[in-house]
């Protein structure tokens, strides 16, 4: 697993914050009918630079992040991966434990465990990390839409599609803090119904919207996906200042290059072929044509049932083992 730290010009200060710090109670926010990526106020855009540590998982091409405030030594974990081997059915916590080791070494206190959306290509380690750190887990409020859609696909009529699996459901435009650093949520649908972007100081965590400029953009053909909505979400992200650091959620290493995950809004505008010179109509045509050639992620049907439960594995049965449920012939017309 590769890891790189981006300091954004901010110094690092020693502190004695423990890994596990008692957190204040958080409330589940009501769902709102918000649009795509509310405009961020100019005062918010005058923002600090958090330290960002990326952890690359080569099995799923995923990047996980620890975002910390150098002044308070408080941090957020974003999109952590729970290891899963589909051949053997084995789970492990190697990725999450590497994150915890870094947090201990840096003497950080975990304030948030954040997911950008219910992932289709890996299991979330949010529940494991919540148990290890005591920090609250959060996601966007439109996860309710994903839960409602997928409970039917899995034929789970009694599944509670109300977001209770998280401690906090963020609305579009909602503000919070990581230590002393201002943070805000942008609703970024298109890849999924529930995708959000976290803007923390001068850093935007965009997951499956923009990839690195040489890799284009995320697919929009999953259940609930929409290429036109993805375009509008990307345009909202690109309305941030050009110097905003952009951290993506996957890197597929085109041409065999080393993993990379940090760019800027300006670099995306200039160098991403899915953005530069495109209109909404041409982007939608490009995205739809590309998506028709892509097979579904190999862990999609495994992962969604775990991730719509906040990273919880299924309850063990009488023999003490947990079992996944795989719907057959549920995804019509997909590429193999």
Secondary structure, 3 states (H helix, E strand, C coil): CEEEEECCCCCCCCCCCCCCCCCCCCCCCCCCCCCCCCCCCHHHHCCCCCEEEEEEECCCCEEEEEEECCCCCEEEEECCEEEEECCCCEEECHHHHHHHHHHHHCCCEEEEEECCCCCCCCEECHHHHHHHHCCEEEEECCHHHHHHHHHHHCCCCCCCCCCCCCCEEECCCCEEEECCEEEEEEECCCCCCCCEEEEECCEEEEECCECCCCCCECCCCCCCCCHHHHHHHHHHHHCCCCCCEEEECECCCHHHCCCCCEEEHHHHHHHCCCCCCCCHHHHHHHHHHHHCCCECCCCHHHHHHHHCCCCCCCCCCCCCCCCCCCCCCCCCCCEC
